[in-house]
Amino acid sequence: MSKQGRIIECVPNFSEGRNMDVIKKITNEIEKYKGVKLLDVDPGEATNRTVVTFVGSPEEVCKAAFDAVKCAGEVIDMRQHHGAHPRMGATDVLPLIPVSGITLEECAELARALAKRLADEAHIPCYCYEAAAFKPERKNLAVCRAGEYEGLPEKLAVPEKAPDFGARPFDEGVARTGCTAVGARDFLIAVNYNLNTTSTRRANAIAFDVREKGRPMREGGLLTGKPLKDAEGKTIMQPGTLKATKAIGWFIDEYGIAQVSMNMTNINVTPLHVAFDEVCRAAAARGVRVTGTEIVGLVPKKTLIDAGKYFLEKQQRSTGIPEDDILKIAIKSMGLDDLKPFNPREKVIEFLMEDDAAEAKKLVNLTVKGFAEETSRESPAPGGGTIAAYMGALGAALGTMVANLSSHKRGWDDRWNEFSAWADKGQVLMTELLHLVDEDTEAFNEIMKAFGMPKGTDEEKAARSAAIQAATLYATQVPLKTMKASFRAFEICEAMAKEGNPASVSDAGVGALAARAAVLGACLNVKINAASLKDREQAESLIAEANAIAQQANEKEQSIMKIVESKL
């Protein structure tokens, strides 16, 4: 759904929490974009404010955000707005949050561009805050929102307090829309750690031990002593052990236990698994045990993958295993299913974004039997190029299997990390080749689509011819990518034939044979597709590159098979 796995989250806060018709008009603007998924709409009557959460590709999210904010400026009149929450505009805040494949700095640039577009095209003045701030003091949202909506006439008259984009005196347009704070921030995770106690006091003590703010320092180092003050009369704090965290302890009637409730404001500084281990340590020091973890809301997949790999490494186990297996380790290690079942498909942003219908059509999601039957049908795709990519994936998978077996071999405990690194490399390669399984079939379908274009006029004929050539070039380049990726499987298979578990040397050999078949098979597809290219210089260049890789594959396979045969 997203380009190259680049995903951002947007969480606008709209100044309307009571009229659902108005809220629906705004969210309709978001839902019209195919590259975006609306995850949550949370209206509050007392605050008269609705928090909306949606995710998708950066380009589509920014388009949806612009349309939603523009719509809010048209359907919400700030002159009539009253609510309990601080606000300064029809859209009060508009943060962009990196989820995967994109940095916070890139999100900050997107936020600035979005703020400029809102000011230029929707005529909504915008402040840039947090990571997108142009001025250090404006990193703090409270500084941007000082005086709230009612203070805008005075604030907009002072140049140094003017918005970053769309600065102008308070007029009827601003009176209606107010101003919007557009920013970029890190992903925030809300998490509760379950304790085997009913004591809120103990839970609070653990929370104060770990949260960044810590606890007040007291006279004589006593728990009951008076808080110590500095020269300005402010309470002196003893910092906690976890940066970028806020935490308190509370008792939950529903579960009958106390919890440490934590907001993690920067998971790059303090990842979830690090916080879990530290809360466990602090709890144990007070005679309490953490029985599990409750994630409130959604998390990026990387959060759980990093956690699973962390706990595998603590066990000196290979991290080069399938993603689903890593997720299971994370779930069990942190007790995410302690209070109720934990389904990653319902809690992980990337999984929620998947198009179920599109996923079901992917060849890689068929059973082995189904894949073979689909190949055997009279339709020309999937064909040789797709099978070549799958053979390459199997070659990488076999090399990875030997690495994982070697990592856990009795007596080789001191080498687990060496083999884990090979398995990690194999998993990445296998994933790349599995993607090429479907990409090869998609490339063929693009050629068929181009041939189906109209050809009634000279313009249509020219467009059709250009489309056919572009699709043919793509269909030539995809198997060349398959060749290059499959060739990389030799490195893993060769290393495992030489260094891996001797009992699995034959598996490394079969992996090498599969890799060779993949390279030579994909080479045939490069040649047959290149034959239809009108640009013969480009075609010959692609064929020459393919022939060179094929020759190297033959040599590598023979070299590896000699190693294998010598150990049988």
Secondary structure as a PSIPRED ss2 file (coil, helix, strand):
# PSIPRED VFORMAT (PSIPRED V4.0)

   1 M C   1.000  0.000  0.000
   2 S C   1.000  0.000  0.000
   3 K H   0.000  1.000  0.000
   4 Q H   0.000  1.000  0.000
   5 G H   0.000  1.000  0.000
   6 R C   1.000  0.000  0.000
   7 I E   0.000  0.000  1.000
   8 I E   0.000  0.000  1.000
   9 E E   0.000  0.000  1.000
  10 C E   0.000  0.000  1.000
  11 V C   1.000  0.000  0.000
  12 P C   1.000  0.000  0.000
  13 N E   0.000  0.000  1.000
  14 F E   0.000  0.000  1.000
  15 S C   1.000  0.000  0.000
  16 E C   1.000  0.000  0.000
  17 G C   1.000  0.000  0.000
  18 R C   1.000  0.000  0.000
  19 N C   1.000  0.000  0.000
  20 M H   0.000  1.000  0.000
  21 D H   0.000  1.000  0.000
  22 V H   0.000  1.000  0.000
  23 I H   0.000  1.000  0.000
  24 K H   0.000  1.000  0.000
  25 K H   0.000  1.000  0.000
  26 I H   0.000  1.000  0.000
  27 T H   0.000  1.000  0.000
  28 N H   0.000  1.000  0.000
  29 E H   0.000  1.000  0.000
  30 I H   0.000  1.000  0.000
  31 E H   0.000  1.000  0.000
  32 K C   1.000  0.000  0.000
  33 Y C   1.000  0.000  0.000
  34 K C   1.000  0.000  0.000
  35 G C   1.000  0.000  0.000
  36 V E   0.000  0.000  1.000
  37 K E   0.000  0.000  1.000
  38 L E   0.000  0.000  1.000
  39 L E   0.000  0.000  1.000
  40 D E   0.000  0.000  1.000
  41 V E   0.000  0.000  1.000
  42 D E   0.000  0.000  1.000
  43 P E   0.000  0.000  1.000
  44 G E   0.000  0.000  1.000
  45 E C   1.000  0.000  0.000
  46 A C   1.000  0.000  0.000
  47 T C   1.000  0.000  0.000
  48 N C   1.000  0.000  0.000
  49 R E   0.000  0.000  1.000
  50 T E   0.000  0.000  1.000
  51 V E   0.000  0.000  1.000
  52 V E   0.000  0.000  1.000
  53 T E   0.000  0.000  1.000
  54 F E   0.000  0.000  1.000
  55 V E   0.000  0.000  1.000
  56 G E   0.000  0.000  1.000
  57 S C   1.000  0.000  0.000
  58 P H   0.000  1.000  0.000
  59 E H   0.000  1.000  0.000
  60 E H   0.000  1.000  0.000
  61 V H   0.000  1.000  0.000
  62 C H   0.000  1.000  0.000
  63 K H   0.000  1.000  0.000
  64 A H   0.000  1.000  0.000
  65 A H   0.000  1.000  0.000
  66 F H   0.000  1.000  0.000
  67 D H   0.000  1.000  0.000
  68 A H   0.000  1.000  0.000
  69 V H   0.000  1.000  0.000
  70 K H   0.000  1.000  0.000
  71 C H   0.000  1.000  0.000
  72 A H   0.000  1.000  0.000
  73 G H   0.000  1.000  0.000
  74 E H   0.000  1.000  0.000
  75 V H   0.000  1.000  0.000
  76 I C   1.000  0.000  0.000
  77 D C   1.000  0.000  0.000
  78 M H   0.000  1.000  0.000
  79 R H   0.000  1.000  0.000
  80 Q H   0.000  1.000  0.000
  81 H C   1.000  0.000  0.000
  82 H C   1.000  0.000  0.000
  83 G C   1.000  0.000  0.000
  84 A C   1.000  0.000  0.000
  85 H C   1.000  0.000  0.000
  86 P C   1.000  0.000  0.000
  87 R C   1.000  0.000  0.000
  88 M C   1.000  0.000  0.000
  89 G E   0.000  0.000  1.000
  90 A C   1.000  0.000  0.000
  91 T E   0.000  0.000  1.000
  92 D E   0.000  0.000  1.000
  93 V E   0.000  0.000  1.000
  94 L E   0.000  0.000  1.000
  95 P E   0.000  0.000  1.000
  96 L E   0.000  0.000  1.000
  97 I E   0.000  0.000  1.000
  98 P E   0.000  0.000  1.000
  99 V E   0.000  0.000  1.000
 100 S E   0.000  0.000  1.000
 101 G C   1.000  0.000  0.000
 102 I C   1.000  0.000  0.000
 103 T C   1.000  0.000  0.000
 104 L H   0.000  1.000  0.000
 105 E H   0.000  1.000  0.000
 106 E H   0.000  1.000  0.000
 107 C H   0.000  1.000  0.000
 108 A H   0.000  1.000  0.000
 109 E H   0.000  1.000  0.000
 110 L H   0.000  1.000  0.000
 111 A H   0.000  1.000  0.000
 112 R H   0.000  1.000  0.000
 113 A H   0.000  1.000  0.000
 114 L H   0.000  1.000  0.000
 115 A H   0.000  1.000  0.000
 116 K H   0.000  1.000  0.000
 117 R H   0.000  1.000  0.000
 118 L H   0.000  1.000  0.000
 119 A H   0.000  1.000  0.000
 120 D H   0.000  1.000  0.000
 121 E H   0.000  1.000  0.000
 122 A C   1.000  0.000  0.000
 123 H C   1.000  0.000  0.000
 124 I C   1.000  0.000  0.000
 125 P C   1.000  0.000  0.000
 126 C E   0.000  0.000  1.000
 127 Y E   0.000  0.000  1.000
 128 C E   0.000  0.000  1.000
 129 Y E   0.000  0.000  1.000
 130 E E   0.000  0.000  1.000
 131 A C   1.000  0.000  0.000
 132 A C   1.000  0.000  0.000
 133 A C   1.000  0.000  0.000
 134 F C   1.000  0.000  0.000
 135 K C   1.000  0.000  0.000
 136 P H   0.000  1.000  0.000
 137 E H   0.000  1.000  0.000
 138 R H   0.000  1.000  0.000
 139 K H   0.000  1.000  0.000
 140 N C   1.000  0.000  0.000
 141 L H   0.000  1.000  0.000
 142 A H   0.000  1.000  0.000
 143 V H   0.000  1.000  0.000
 144 C H   0.000  1.000  0.000
 145 R C   1.000  0.000  0.000
 146 A C   1.000  0.000  0.000
 147 G C   1.000  0.000  0.000
 148 E C   1.000  0.000  0.000
 149 Y H   0.000  1.000  0.000
 150 E H   0.000  1.000  0.000
 151 G H   0.000  1.000  0.000
 152 L H   0.000  1.000  0.000
 153 P H   0.000  1.000  0.000
 154 E H   0.000  1.000  0.000
 155 K H   0.000  1.000  0.000
 156 L C   1.000  0.000  0.000
 157 A C   1.000  0.000  0.000
 158 V C   1.000  0.000  0.000
 159 P H   0.000  1.000  0.000
 160 E H   0.000  1.000  0.000
 161 K H   0.000  1.000  0.000
 162 A C   1.000  0.000  0.000
 163 P C   1.000  0.000  0.000
 164 D C   1.000  0.000  0.000
 165 F E   0.000  0.000  1.000
 166 G C   1.000  0.000  0.000
 167 A C   1.000  0.000  0.000
 168 R C   1.000  0.000  0.000
 169 P C   1.000  0.000  0.000
 170 F C   1.000  0.000  0.000
 171 D C   1.000  0.000  0.000
 172 E H   0.000  1.000  0.000
 173 G H   0.000  1.000  0.000
 174 V H   0.000  1.000  0.000
 175 A H   0.000  1.000  0.000
 176 R H   0.000  1.000  0.000
 177 T H   0.000  1.000  0.000
 178 G E   0.000  0.000  1.000
 179 C C   1.000  0.000  0.000
 180 T E   0.000  0.000  1.000
 181 A E   0.000  0.000  1.000
 182 V E   0.000  0.000  1.000
 183 G E   0.000  0.000  1.000
 184 A E   0.000  0.000  1.000
 185 R C   1.000  0.000  0.000
 186 D C   1.000  0.000  0.000
 187 F C   1.000  0.000  0.000
 188 L C   1.000  0.000  0.000
 189 I E   0.000  0.000  1.000
 190 A E   0.000  0.000  1.000
 191 V E   0.000  0.000  1.000
 192 N E   0.000  0.000  1.000
 193 Y E   0.000  0.000  1.000
 194 N E   0.000  0.000  1.000
 195 L E   0.000  0.000  1.000
 196 N C   1.000  0.000  0.000
 197 T C   1.000  0.000  0.000
 198 T C   1.000  0.000  0.000
 199 S C   1.000  0.000  0.000
 200 T H   0.000  1.000  0.000
 201 R H   0.000  1.000  0.000
 202 R H   0.000  1.000  0.000
 203 A H   0.000  1.000  0.000
 204 N H   0.000  1.000  0.000
 205 A H   0.000  1.000  0.000
 206 I H   0.000  1.000  0.000
 207 A H   0.000  1.000  0.000
 208 F H   0.000  1.000  0.000
 209 D H   0.000  1.000  0.000
 210 V H   0.000  1.000  0.000
 211 R C   1.000  0.000  0.000
 212 E C   1.000  0.000  0.000
 213 K C   1.000  0.000  0.000
 214 G C   1.000  0.000  0.000
 215 R E   0.000  0.000  1.000
 216 P E   0.000  0.000  1.000
 217 M C   1.000  0.000  0.000
 218 R E   0.000  0.000  1.000
 219 E H   0.000  1.000  0.000
 220 G H   0.000  1.000  0.000
 221 G H   0.000  1.000  0.000
 222 L C   1.000  0.000  0.000
 223 L C   1.000  0.000  0.000
 224 T C   1.000  0.000  0.000
 225 G C   1.000  0.000  0.000
 226 K C   1.000  0.000  0.000
 227 P E   0.000  0.000  1.000
 228 L C   1.000  0.000  0.000
 229 K E   0.000  0.000  1.000
 230 D C   1.000  0.000  0.000
 231 A C   1.000  0.000  0.000
 232 E C   1.000  0.000  0.000
 233 G C   1.000  0.000  0.000
 234 K C   1.000  0.000  0.000
 235 T E   0.000  0.000  1.000
 236 I C   1.000  0.000  0.000
 237 M E   0.000  0.000  1.000
 238 Q E   0.000  0.000  1.000
 239 P C   1.000  0.000  0.000
 240 G C   1.000  0.000  0.000
 241 T C   1.000  0.000  0.000
 242 L C   1.000  0.000  0.000
 243 K C   1.000  0.000  0.000
 244 A C   1.000  0.000  0.000
 245 T E   0.000  0.000  1.000
 246 K E   0.000  0.000  1.000
 247 A E   0.000  0.000  1.000
 248 I E   0.000  0.000  1.000
 249 G E   0.000  0.000  1.000
 250 W E   0.000  0.000  1.000
 251 F E   0.000  0.000  1.000
 252 I E   0.000  0.000  1.000
 253 D C   1.000  0.000  0.000
 254 E C   1.000  0.000  0.000
 255 Y C   1.000  0.000  0.000
 256 G C   1.000  0.000  0.000
 257 I E   0.000  0.000  1.000
 258 A E   0.000  0.000  1.000
 259 Q E   0.000  0.000  1.000
 260 V E   0.000  0.000  1.000
 261 S E   0.000  0.000  1.000
 262 M E   0.000  0.000  1.000
 263 N E   0.000  0.000  1.000
 264 M E   0.000  0.000  1.000
 265 T C   1.000  0.000  0.000
 266 N C   1.000  0.000  0.000
 267 I C   1.000  0.000  0.000
 268 N C   1.000  0.000  0.000
 269 V C   1.000  0.000  0.000
 270 T C   1.000  0.000  0.000
 271 P C   1.000  0.000  0.000
 272 L H   0.000  1.000  0.000
 273 H H   0.000  1.000  0.000
 274 V H   0.000  1.000  0.000
 275 A H   0.000  1.000  0.000
 276 F H   0.000  1.000  0.000
 277 D H   0.000  1.000  0.000
 278 E H   0.000  1.000  0.000
 279 V H   0.000  1.000  0.000
 280 C H   0.000  1.000  0.000
 281 R H   0.000  1.000  0.000
 282 A H   0.000  1.000  0.000
 283 A H   0.000  1.000  0.000
 284 A H   0.000  1.000  0.000
 285 A H   0.000  1.000  0.000
 286 R C   1.000  0.000  0.000
 287 G C   1.000  0.000  0.000
 288 V C   1.000  0.000  0.000
 289 R C   1.000  0.000  0.000
 290 V E   0.000  0.000  1.000
 291 T E   0.000  0.000  1.000
 292 G E   0.000  0.000  1.000
 293 T E   0.000  0.000  1.000
 294 E E   0.000  0.000  1.000
 295 I E   0.000  0.000  1.000
 296 V E   0.000  0.000  1.000
 297 G C   1.000  0.000  0.000
 298 L C   1.000  0.000  0.000
 299 V E   0.000  0.000  1.000
 300 P C   1.000  0.000  0.000
 301 K H   0.000  1.000  0.000
 302 K H   0.000  1.000  0.000
 303 T H   0.000  1.000  0.000
 304 L H   0.000  1.000  0.000
 305 I H   0.000  1.000  0.000
 306 D H   0.000  1.000  0.000
 307 A H   0.000  1.000  0.000
 308 G H   0.000  1.000  0.000
 309 K H   0.000  1.000  0.000
 310 Y H   0.000  1.000  0.000
 311 F H   0.000  1.000  0.000
 312 L H   0.000  1.000  0.000
 313 E H   0.000  1.000  0.000
 314 K H   0.000  1.000  0.000
 315 Q C   1.000  0.000  0.000
 316 Q C   1.000  0.000  0.000
 317 R C   1.000  0.000  0.000
 318 S C   1.000  0.000  0.000
 319 T C   1.000  0.000  0.000
 320 G C   1.000  0.000  0.000
 321 I C   1.000  0.000  0.000
 322 P C   1.000  0.000  0.000
 323 E H   0.000  1.000  0.000
 324 D H   0.000  1.000  0.000
 325 D H   0.000  1.000  0.000
 326 I H   0.000  1.000  0.000
 327 L H   0.000  1.000  0.000
 328 K H   0.000  1.000  0.000
 329 I H   0.000  1.000  0.000
 330 A H   0.000  1.000  0.000
 331 I H   0.000  1.000  0.000
 332 K H   0.000  1.000  0.000
 333 S H   0.000  1.000  0.000
 334 M C   1.000  0.000  0.000
 335 G C   1.000  0.000  0.000
 336 L C   1.000  0.000  0.000
 337 D C   1.000  0.000  0.000
 338 D C   1.000  0.000  0.000
 339 L C   1.000  0.000  0.000
 340 K C   1.000  0.000  0.000
 341 P C   1.000  0.000  0.000
 342 F C   1.000  0.000  0.000
 343 N C   1.000  0.000  0.000
 344 P H   0.000  1.000  0.000
 345 R H   0.000  1.000  0.000
 346 E H   0.000  1.000  0.000
 347 K H   0.000  1.000  0.000
 348 V E   0.000  0.000  1.000
 349 I H   0.000  1.000  0.000
 350 E H   0.000  1.000  0.000
 351 F H   0.000  1.000  0.000
 352 L H   0.000  1.000  0.000
 353 M H   0.000  1.000  0.000
 354 E C   1.000  0.000  0.000
 355 D C   1.000  0.000  0.000
 356 D H   0.000  1.000  0.000
 357 A H   0.000  1.000  0.000
 358 A H   0.000  1.000  0.000
 359 E H   0.000  1.000  0.000
 360 A H   0.000  1.000  0.000
 361 K H   0.000  1.000  0.000
 362 K C   1.000  0.000  0.000
 363 L H   0.000  1.000  0.000
 364 V H   0.000  1.000  0.000
 365 N H   0.000  1.000  0.000
 366 L C   1.000  0.000  0.000
 367 T C   1.000  0.000  0.000
 368 V H   0.000  1.000  0.000
 369 K H   0.000  1.000  0.000
 370 G H   0.000  1.000  0.000
 371 F H   0.000  1.000  0.000
 372 A H   0.000  1.000  0.000
 373 E H   0.000  1.000  0.000
 374 E H   0.000  1.000  0.000
 375 T H   0.000  1.000  0.000
 376 S H   0.000  1.000  0.000
 377 R C   1.000  0.000  0.000
 378 E C   1.000  0.000  0.000
 379 S C   1.000  0.000  0.000
 380 P C   1.000  0.000  0.000
 381 A C   1.000  0.000  0.000
 382 P C   1.000  0.000  0.000
 383 G C   1.000  0.000  0.000
 384 G H   0.000  1.000  0.000
 385 G H   0.000  1.000  0.000
 386 T H   0.000  1.000  0.000
 387 I H   0.000  1.000  0.000
 388 A H   0.000  1.000  0.000
 389 A H   0.000  1.000  0.000
 390 Y H   0.000  1.000  0.000
 391 M H   0.000  1.000  0.000
 392 G H   0.000  1.000  0.000
 393 A H   0.000  1.000  0.000
 394 L H   0.000  1.000  0.000
 395 G H   0.000  1.000  0.000
 396 A H   0.000  1.000  0.000
 397 A H   0.000  1.000  0.000
 398 L H   0.000  1.000  0.000
 399 G H   0.000  1.000  0.000
 400 T H   0.000  1.000  0.000
 401 M H   0.000  1.000  0.000
 402 V H   0.000  1.000  0.000
 403 A H   0.000  1.000  0.000
 404 N H   0.000  1.000  0.000
 405 L H   0.000  1.000  0.000
 406 S H   0.000  1.000  0.000
 407 S H   0.000  1.000  0.000
 408 H C   1.000  0.000  0.000
 409 K C   1.000  0.000  0.000
 410 R C   1.000  0.000  0.000
 411 G C   1.000  0.000  0.000
 412 W C   1.000  0.000  0.000
 413 D H   0.000  1.000  0.000
 414 D H   0.000  1.000  0.000
 415 R H   0.000  1.000  0.000
 416 W H   0.000  1.000  0.000
 417 N H   0.000  1.000  0.000
 418 E H   0.000  1.000  0.000
 419 F H   0.000  1.000  0.000
 420 S H   0.000  1.000  0.000
 421 A H   0.000  1.000  0.000
 422 W H   0.000  1.000  0.000
 423 A H   0.000  1.000  0.000
 424 D H   0.000  1.000  0.000
 425 K H   0.000  1.000  0.000
 426 G H   0.000  1.000  0.000
 427 Q H   0.000  1.000  0.000
 428 V H   0.000  1.000  0.000
 429 L H   0.000  1.000  0.000
 430 M H   0.000  1.000  0.000
 431 T H   0.000  1.000  0.000
 432 E H   0.000  1.000  0.000
 433 L H   0.000  1.000  0.000
 434 L H   0.000  1.000  0.000
 435 H H   0.000  1.000  0.000
 436 L H   0.000  1.000  0.000
 437 V H   0.000  1.000  0.000
 438 D H   0.000  1.000  0.000
 439 E H   0.000  1.000  0.000
 440 D H   0.000  1.000  0.000
 441 T H   0.000  1.000  0.000
 442 E H   0.000  1.000  0.000
 443 A H   0.000  1.000  0.000
 444 F H   0.000  1.000  0.000
 445 N H   0.000  1.000  0.000
 446 E H   0.000  1.000  0.000
 447 I H   0.000  1.000  0.000
 448 M H   0.000  1.000  0.000
 449 K H   0.000  1.000  0.000
 450 A H   0.000  1.000  0.000
 451 F H   0.000  1.000  0.000
 452 G C   1.000  0.000  0.000
 453 M C   1.000  0.000  0.000
 454 P C   1.000  0.000  0.000
 455 K C   1.000  0.000  0.000
 456 G C   1.000  0.000  0.000
 457 T C   1.000  0.000  0.000
 458 D H   0.000  1.000  0.000
 459 E H   0.000  1.000  0.000
 460 E H   0.000  1.000  0.000
 461 K H   0.000  1.000  0.000
 462 A H   0.000  1.000  0.000
 463 A H   0.000  1.000  0.000
 464 R H   0.000  1.000  0.000
 465 S H   0.000  1.000  0.000
 466 A H   0.000  1.000  0.000
 467 A H   0.000  1.000  0.000
 468 I H   0.000  1.000  0.000
 469 Q H   0.000  1.000  0.000
 470 A H   0.000  1.000  0.000
 471 A H   0.000  1.000  0.000
 472 T H   0.000  1.000  0.000
 473 L H   0.000  1.000  0.000
 474 Y H   0.000  1.000  0.000
 475 A H   0.000  1.000  0.000
 476 T H   0.000  1.000  0.000
 477 Q H   0.000  1.000  0.000
 478 V H   0.000  1.000  0.000
 479 P H   0.000  1.000  0.000
 480 L H   0.000  1.000  0.000
 481 K H   0.000  1.000  0.000
 482 T H   0.000  1.000  0.000
 483 M H   0.000  1.000  0.000
 484 K H   0.000  1.000  0.000
 485 A H   0.000  1.000  0.000
 486 S H   0.000  1.000  0.000
 487 F H   0.000  1.000  0.000
 488 R C   1.000  0.000  0.000
 489 A H   0.000  1.000  0.000
 490 F H   0.000  1.000  0.000
 491 E H   0.000  1.000  0.000
 492 I H   0.000  1.000  0.000
 493 C H   0.000  1.000  0.000
 494 E H   0.000  1.000  0.000
 495 A H   0.000  1.000  0.000
 496 M H   0.000  1.000  0.000
 497 A H   0.000  1.000  0.000
 498 K H   0.000  1.000  0.000
 499 E H   0.000  1.000  0.000
 500 G C   1.000  0.000  0.000
 501 N C   1.000  0.000  0.000
 502 P H   0.000  1.000  0.000
 503 A H   0.000  1.000  0.000
 504 S H   0.000  1.000  0.000
 505 V H   0.000  1.000  0.000
 506 S H   0.000  1.000  0.000
 507 D H   0.000  1.000  0.000
 508 A H   0.000  1.000  0.000
 509 G H   0.000  1.000  0.000
 510 V H   0.000  1.000  0.000
 511 G H   0.000  1.000  0.000
 512 A H   0.000  1.000  0.000
 513 L H   0.000  1.000  0.000
 514 A H   0.000  1.000  0.000
 515 A H   0.000  1.000  0.000
 516 R H   0.000  1.000  0.000
 517 A H   0.000  1.000  0.000
 518 A H   0.000  1.000  0.000
 519 V H   0.000  1.000  0.000
 520 L H   0.000  1.000  0.000
 521 G H   0.000  1.000  0.000
 522 A H   0.000  1.000  0.000
 523 C H   0.000  1.000  0.000
 524 L H   0.000  1.000  0.000
 525 N H   0.000  1.000  0.000
 526 V H   0.000  1.000  0.000
 527 K H   0.000  1.000  0.000
 528 I H   0.000  1.000  0.000
 529 N H   0.000  1.000  0.000
 530 A H   0.000  1.000  0.000
 531 A C   1.000  0.000  0.000
 532 S C   1.000  0.000  0.000
 533 L C   1.000  0.000  0.000
 534 K C   1.000  0.000  0.000
 535 D C   1.000  0.000  0.000
 536 R H   0.000  1.000  0.000
 537 E H   0.000  1.000  0.000
 538 Q H   0.000  1.000  0.000
 539 A H   0.000  1.000  0.000
 540 E H   0.000  1.000  0.000
 541 S H   0.000  1.000  0.000
 542 L H   0.000  1.000  0.000
 543 I H   0.000  1.000  0.000
 544 A H   0.000  1.000  0.000
 545 E H   0.000  1.000  0.000
 546 A H   0.000  1.000  0.000
 547 N H   0.000  1.000  0.000
 548 A H   0.000  1.000  0.000
 549 I H   0.000  1.000  0.000
 550 A H   0.000  1.000  0.000
 551 Q H   0.000  1.000  0.000
 552 Q H   0.000  1.000  0.000
 553 A H   0.000  1.000  0.000
 554 N H   0.000  1.000  0.000
 555 E H   0.000  1.000  0.000
 556 K H   0.000  1.000  0.000
 557 E H   0.000  1.000  0.000
 558 Q H   0.000  1.000  0.000
 559 S H   0.000  1.000  0.000
 560 I H   0.000  1.000  0.000
 561 M H   0.000  1.000  0.000
 562 K H   0.000  1.000  0.000
 563 I H   0.000  1.000  0.000
 564 V H   0.000  1.000  0.000
 565 E H   0.000  1.000  0.000
 566 S H   0.000  1.000  0.000
 567 K H   0.000  1.000  0.000
 568 L C   1.000  0.000  0.000
